[in-house]
């Protein structure tokens, strides 16, 4: 858990430093940096719902629905740059503070992801670390998967292989494998016979 919380801190710092220029496209098709910033803030609040669920036992879904989530992201892009940065700071700090209140027993409580998958609350920090570290790359300010912690990349590759059903056996440098498996631009990823890997659709 301690290491995952460190990943959250590192990813949050990387994202925050990328929010200086919000009026530029991100690396995600159809999304500006404003979209990514709004999504990250809403995600922190949504994961905070799961923390509250674990703390109280009262069901608190991440989002009312996928449609509401998407509409809220779009609406968030109309905020000023200062408001978006403040929202990111406040929501990130709020999530960290709320996670710090959970007892060992509460961390074992069952909650559900946005996809409706039941997981123990111990997965919440991992879910946030994925968001801030992968989207630090997606913000398109020069951060690459090679800049992310190697132990995070190893955990990410294992997680994606477990969750995706469309992953062939491939080889390549760890940062490029993580980019490939998450559906981002990559290089030097090949199948065991040396054939270039076929791109996967985006994940997360």
N, C-alpha and C positions, 0 to 999 in steps of 0.2 A: 504493500500500500504506500509506504513512504516514497518509494522510487516513482510510482505513478503520480503522486502529488507533485514531485519535482518536475515530471514531464509537463504537468499542467502549468506550473509556474513558467517553465521555459517557453512553452508554446504561447502562453498569454503574453509574455514579453515580446516574442517575435511578432505576434499579431499586432500588438499595440504600437510597435515601432513602424509597422507598415500602414498605419492609419493616418499618416501625415497628409497624404494626397489621396483623397477619397474619390475625386472626380476623374477616375481612370478605369479602364476595363480590368477585370480580373482575368485569370486564366480559365475560369469556368465559362463555358458557352452561354451567352445570354445574360450573364451576371456582371454587374459592375462591382467595384470594391465596396460600394455602399450596400449592395445586396449581401455580400459576404459579412460585412460588419453587422448588419441587422440580424442576419442569421445567427451569428455567433452570440449576440446578446440574447436573442430569443431562446437559443439553445441553453444558455446558462440558466435562464429563468425556468425553462422546461425541466431541466435536470433538477432544479431546486424543488419543483413539484414532486419529483420522485423522492428526494431527500425528506420532504415533509410527509409523504406517504409512509416512508420507512419509520419516521420518528413517531407518527401518531397512529398508524394503522388504518387511517382513512384514505380511501382510494383517491389519488390525484394524478390523472393522466398527464403525460408530457404536453400534449396539445389536444384541443377539443376535436380536431379533425385535420387531415392533411390539407384540405382546402383552406381552413382558417390559418394554418401555419403559413402556407404560401402567400395568402393575402396579407398577413401581418408582416412578412418579410418585405413584400412590395411596398406596403404603407411605410415601413421603416426607412426606406430609401429617400423619402421626402424630408426627413429630418435634416437639420443643418449639420455641417461637418463637426462642429463642436458638440452638438447634441449626440451625435452618433458615437463620438469618442467617449463622452461622459457616460452614455448608456453602457458601452462596452466595459468601462472601468467599474461602474456600479454593479452591473449584473455579475461580472466575474468575481468581484470581491464578495458579493452576497452569496454566491454559490460556495465559495471557499469557506466562508464563515458558517454557513448552515451545515456543511459536511463535517466541520469540526465539532458540532454538537452531538453527533450520533454516538451512541454507546456500542460496545461490541455486539450486544444482542440485536440492536436496531440495524446494524450493518448486515445482518443475516436475513432481514425481512425481505419477502418477495415483492418485487415491483414489476412493471412491464415497460418495455421499450416502446418507442413510437410505432414500431411495426407489430406491437402486441405480443412480443416474445417475453415470457416470464423469466426474470433474472434476479439474483440476489442483489441487494443494494450495494454490495462490494463492487459491482460492475460500474457504478456511476462514475467514479474517478477515471476509470479506463475510457468510458464513453466520452468524457470531456477531453481527455488528453488527445484522443484521436482527432476530435474536432479542431482544437487549437493548433496542433502541430501540422496536420494535413492542410488546413486552410491557411496556415502561415505561408505555405508554398503557393496555394491557389490565389492569394492576394496579388501575386505577380510583381513583387518588388525586388526580385533577385534571390530570394531564399529558395533553395532546392532541397530535395530529399537527402542529399549528401550533407546538408547542414544540420539534419536532425539527429538525435542521439541514436547510436547504433543499436543499443538494447531496445529502444522503442521500435526501431525498424524491424528487428527480429520478432518482437511480440506482434507487431502489426501484420507482418507476413503470415504468421501462424494464425492469427485471428481471421484474416481474410480467407485463407485457404479453408478454414473450418466453416466459414459462413457461405462462401460462394460455391456454387455447384458447377461452375464453368471454367475452372482453372486447370489448364494442362500442366504437365511437368515441364518446367523451364529452368534455365540456369542463367546467371549473370551477377554483376556486382550487387551487393545488398541494397544500396539506395535505388538502383535501377529496377530491381525486383519489386521493391515496395511501390515505386511509381507505376510499374506495369500492373501489379495486382490491384491497385486502387484505381485503375483506369485513367491514369495521367500520362502525359508524354514521357517516353523512356528511350533508352538506347542500350544496345549490347545485351539484349535478352534473347536467348535462343532455346530451342528444344534440344533434347539430348543428342539428336543427330546433327546439330548445328544449323538447322533451319531457323530463320528469324521468326520470333513468336508473333502470333496474330493478336492484334490489339483487343483488349477487353472493354466492355462498356463501363462507364463511370460507376464508382462505388463510393458511398458516403456523400 
